[in-house]
Each structure stands twice: as C-alpha cells, then as structure tokens.
Amino acid sequence: MTDEPTLDLPVAFPVKPILAKLVRSMPEGDFLYEPKWDGFRCLVFRDGDTVVLQSRNAKQLERYFPELLDPLRAVLPERCVVDGELVVPLDGGIAFDAISERIHPAESRITMLAEKTPARFIAFDVLAVGDEDLTGLPMVERRARLEALCDWSMPVHLTPATTDADTAQDWFDRFEGAGLDGVIAKPADGTYQPGKRALAKVKHERTADAVVAGFRWHKASTQEDPQVGSLLLGLYDDDGHLHHIGVASSFSETRRRELAEEVAVFGPPEPGTHPWQEWMDTEDSPRGGNRWNATKDMSFEVIALQVAEIAYEQLDGDRLRHSGRFKHWRKDRDPDSCTYDQVEVATPAELKDVLAV
C-alpha cells in the first residue's frame, strides 16, 4: 500500500475532482468548451522533486506511469496542482484498452508497457500555483493561468479550448475517431467545486441490437432476493462466431430484481448448444479476472440466447469502450441476426489534429 505523500501545497492531497453531468445537446451560452478525453482522470501534485499522480478515486498512480514523472518535473512549476487526463496514443488515436492494461501488479509488465506504449498527460485545469489556491477563481481565469503555467511540450499537453459552441460541435462531430469521448462545457464563471457535477458533458450515443448470452449476479444478490448485476452481450462475426463485446449494467435495485425474474423465465440453454460453451473457462471469456479488483467474483450464468436493444457510445475494435445501457428486450429479433455490420464505426481521425486545433 502506498503511503500518503507529504506535500506543502495550498490544496491538500487528495482532491475530489470536479465532475460533469450528461446532457444530450451542446449547451450554448457563456461556456468554455474542451474535448472530453477518454483516459484516466489524473490530478498532478508537484512539490519540488515529489510528483504525485492522483486518480479520480484518490488512488496514487505513479507506479503505473513511471515514464511521465520526469517530463512532469521538467515542465511544471516546482509547486502546483494540475487537473487533467492520462491517455495512451496508439495508431493515431487514444487506446483506452492500452491505458487500462497499466493497472497491473507486475512491475516488469508496467515497465515494458511504459516503453512500448508510453502515456501522455493532457492538462485542462489548474488548482494551485506556488502558495496560491486558485480553486475560487472563475474558469476563464484559471484557463488563462493554465495557459501561462509553463511551456507545454510532449508528453505533457495543454488541452484545446474554445468559447464558440459551433467549434465545439465541430470537434464533437470530427474527432470521435481519434478516441475522444465527446465535449465538456464548463461555465466560464464557474469555480472549481470538488466532487460536484458542476460541468456538462455531451457524449456520443448509439443503439444496437445485441445478443444477451448470460449474466452476472449483483453483489447484493442472495438466494432469497436474487438480483442481476450485469448482462453479458455478444455480436456475431461474418463466420458465425459470437464474440463477447462487453456488458450492460448500472441497473436500479428494482430493475435488478425484475431482470432476475426475466432471466429465470428464459432459462438455461439446451445442453451443448450455447456458443460460449467451449471457451467459458478460458482467459478470453467473460469469466476472466478483473484487473481493478482481484477478489471480484467474475463468474457468470449462461441463458438461452436473447436479443436486447442497448445504447452505447463507441466500439473499440470488437468491444464496447464502456458498458452498454439496456433499453428493452427485442422479442422480434433472432439472435443470429445480431451482427457487427449493424454497428456504426466512428470515422478515423488523428490525435495530432485534435491537439493542433
């Protein structure tokens, strides 16, 4: 376990980062707009030679991203707190899976990945410089202080920003293919409010019909009170293989109980007919371990194949970047009609184009 660092800064470690609430269209008015980076949220605390990388949930990340410590020391002022995002560029865009692989217990693997797929830090807010606490300043003033903070140079970047809603909409439309998650709209006069959803985020959302091939029980589920925690989703490729693409989750307590009743009605598959039967116990299956929590129960139940409409944001390769959102069952669809060709793929774009705007 990492010891809590000793830092002499006007903003104390750890900080609950300011958050955003989801909106369905681009807000208009007195806002500062920025690309929404899809990596790991990271607050950088620098006090002399000490650099601490804090995750959204207050964990320290230095051991997982050692290649950034010296560049941050070289660029940032000796005493400051900066909010931003850790991303891993790959093939011209952002690779969320590549950054997720960093959370690994083996130091040798982290070292190898740091050399093979080095991360970058993209700054989008500043909370403190020297002895000044800047969290009470309006966003536009903090942005000006951030721009003047240092000479930004790779792999430490300053995020693009604009006050023009049309430009922000253009970013939203053009840059999804580079791995951007949408756009963040920050009230120009807003202060930094730790832990509060004081910002707005506009994200891409699409729908698709997916095979529901199994489910996991919720951690609160008991034999007397069964509750479904997540549905395991799949799509067929051109060769007729059903690939696991991710899960639908984040159900209310009431919906978890309803789903338990519904999957009980569907029942198990006929013996030997389930397409995942041969690989259910392999590392590639949905039963595979959880890198964030080694003790988490990843076991699952299979069911007779069903079809559900899901909402999703983006597909990375052949998997959902984030969990899907269950909309409703599609009793009118056959499972084998749920193929990859129905899935919309973002037009490729280069990360360098985003950072150059």
CORWOCOR-V338304 format. One record per residue. PHI is phi in whole degrees, 0 to 359 (999 if undefined). NEAR is the number of other C-alpha atoms within 10 Angstrom. D_CENTER is the distance of its C-alpha to the mean C-alpha in Angstrom with 2 decimals. Layout:
# CORWOCOR-V338304
PHI:NEAR:D_CENTER
PHI:NEAR:D_CENTER
This chain:
# CORWOCOR-V338304
999:4:24.29
283:9:23.77
290:6:26.34
294:11:25.35
288:13:26.23
261:11:29.27
230:17:28.54
256:16:30.98
224:19:28.81
290:17:29.27
246:19:25.76
279:12:25.47
278:19:22.77
270:19:20.48
244:18:19.19
284:16:17.01
293:22:14.89
295:16:15.67
238:16:13.28
233:17:13.32
255:13:14.54
283:12:14.03
234:14:17.09
263:11:18.27
218:11:20.16
294:19:20.31
295:19:22.03
240:12:25.30
139:12:27.28
270:14:27.09
234:22:23.45
254:21:21.79
256:27:19.15
220:22:16.43
300:25:13.85
264:21:10.29
282:21:8.65
252:19:5.31
222:25:5.68
252:19:6.74
299:19:8.70
210:26:12.22
258:30:15.68
258:26:18.53
251:29:21.88
240:26:24.84
226:19:28.33
67:13:30.63
280:13:29.71
277:14:27.22
237:22:23.56
241:25:20.96
253:24:17.18
252:23:15.68
281:21:12.20
302:18:11.09
261:12:13.16
71:15:16.03
273:14:15.96
272:20:17.46
245:19:15.77
302:17:18.90
293:18:19.92
272:22:16.76
226:20:17.02
295:16:20.82
290:19:21.22
265:21:19.94
295:18:22.37
294:11:25.48
301:16:24.09
293:22:22.82
297:17:26.32
287:15:27.95
258:17:26.28
283:20:25.59
302:16:28.53
297:18:29.87
226:22:28.71
193:25:25.60
229:28:22.25
232:21:19.54
259:22:16.07
187:22:13.46
221:22:10.48
267:23:10.78
226:25:10.35
241:21:12.39
285:21:14.56
205:17:16.06
56:9:18.60
86:15:18.36
229:22:14.67
264:25:11.24
252:21:10.59
294:19:7.18
298:14:9.58
295:18:11.84
284:23:9.95
295:15:9.16
295:13:12.92
290:23:13.87
280:16:13.66
218:14:17.09
287:11:20.42
273:10:22.58
298:12:23.28
297:10:24.83
290:15:21.73
299:20:19.69
299:17:22.64
297:12:22.79
290:19:19.17
297:19:19.59
277:12:22.56
282:9:21.38
227:15:17.93
296:20:18.01
272:25:15.15
233:20:15.57
249:26:15.12
244:25:14.86
274:22:16.64
223:20:16.60
197:23:18.75
229:26:21.56
256:24:22.71
202:24:25.79
219:22:28.23
59:15:31.24
263:12:32.66
267:13:31.14
269:16:28.59
261:21:27.03
295:18:24.86
272:13:27.73
280:15:27.99
298:15:26.89
304:22:23.76
297:18:26.04
286:17:27.94
294:24:24.97
296:18:23.82
298:12:27.36
294:17:27.37
294:19:24.09
299:17:25.58
270:10:28.72
295:17:27.16
194:13:27.65
271:12:28.08
293:16:24.55
208:12:24.54
306:12:22.32
263:15:20.15
247:20:19.83
245:18:19.18
257:20:19.65
293:21:17.35
297:15:19.49
209:17:20.58
210:15:23.11
257:18:25.08
260:14:25.82
295:18:24.07
293:12:25.32
296:14:23.76
298:23:20.38
294:17:20.87
296:10:21.86
301:20:18.67
302:22:16.73
283:15:19.08
269:17:19.46
255:22:16.36
298:27:13.87
293:20:15.44
269:24:14.46
99:28:10.73
286:24:10.40
264:23:8.41
141:23:11.63
224:23:13.79
256:27:14.13
248:29:17.73
248:22:19.25
306:19:22.78
299:18:25.08
261:15:27.07
282:19:24.29
274:19:24.33
279:22:21.48
245:15:21.09
304:13:19.26
77:13:17.32
263:13:18.39
274:14:16.59
262:17:18.87
247:19:16.87
240:22:16.09
231:24:13.20
249:22:14.14
236:20:11.79
288:16:13.12
220:12:14.32
229:12:16.63
232:17:18.60
205:19:20.08
267:26:22.47
237:30:21.27
283:30:23.31
259:24:22.80
253:25:24.32
183:24:23.68
202:24:22.00
244:22:21.23
286:20:23.04
287:19:21.42
297:12:22.12
270:12:24.63
290:16:26.41
228:10:30.06
297:6:32.92
280:6:34.42
225:9:31.25
291:18:28.98
218:24:25.44
275:24:22.87
268:24:19.34
204:24:17.64
255:27:19.07
270:22:18.78
253:28:18.55
215:27:20.34
225:28:21.74
272:20:24.97
269:15:25.54
295:9:28.84
266:6:30.52
83:11:29.92
268:14:27.42
271:21:24.82
264:19:21.42
286:21:18.77
253:22:15.72
139:21:13.60
227:25:14.27
252:23:14.90
210:19:14.59
62:14:14.67
271:17:18.38
290:10:20.93
300:13:23.62
297:9:26.13
292:14:24.12
299:22:23.46
289:18:27.25
298:14:27.96
297:19:25.78
299:19:27.70
291:14:30.89
291:12:29.70
291:19:28.65
294:10:31.97
292:11:33.80
297:12:32.12
75:12:33.25
284:16:32.72
287:15:33.29
298:9:36.74
307:7:37.24
79:9:36.28
255:10:34.68
285:18:30.97
293:16:29.20
261:18:27.02
302:12:30.09
286:10:30.68
238:12:27.33
299:17:26.22
256:13:26.94
267:10:25.45
294:10:22.37
280:11:20.91
280:15:21.29
298:24:18.97
279:17:20.98
307:14:19.55
296:16:18.60
256:12:15.45
289:14:14.50
274:10:13.28
214:8:16.47
295:9:19.49
267:9:21.54
291:11:19.40
284:15:21.52
258:13:20.00
292:14:23.25
216:16:23.45
251:14:26.23
264:21:27.10
226:19:28.72
301:16:30.84
304:20:28.54
234:20:27.51
235:23:25.75
224:23:23.27
275:19:21.78
237:21:18.02
259:19:15.78
214:20:12.71
261:20:10.78
199:25:11.05
256:17:12.53
256:18:11.94
66:11:15.47
248:14:16.57
227:18:13.47
293:18:10.95
293:20:7.48
231:15:6.51
302:21:9.55
280:27:12.44
242:19:14.69
294:20:18.30
255:14:20.87
189:11:24.16
287:15:26.20
244:15:27.95
289:10:31.33
270:8:32.66
248:16:30.53
273:13:31.33
306:22:28.54
289:17:29.77
272:15:29.20
269:21:25.38
241:21:24.73
295:18:22.22
290:12:24.50
274:13:23.48
272:17:19.85
283:13:19.32
249:14:17.94
294:16:16.87
293:11:19.65
302:14:19.03
216:17:18.95
265:19:19.24
301:20:16.99
299:12:20.39
290:12:21.28
294:17:18.45
288:13:19.42
265:8:23.04
292:10:23.11
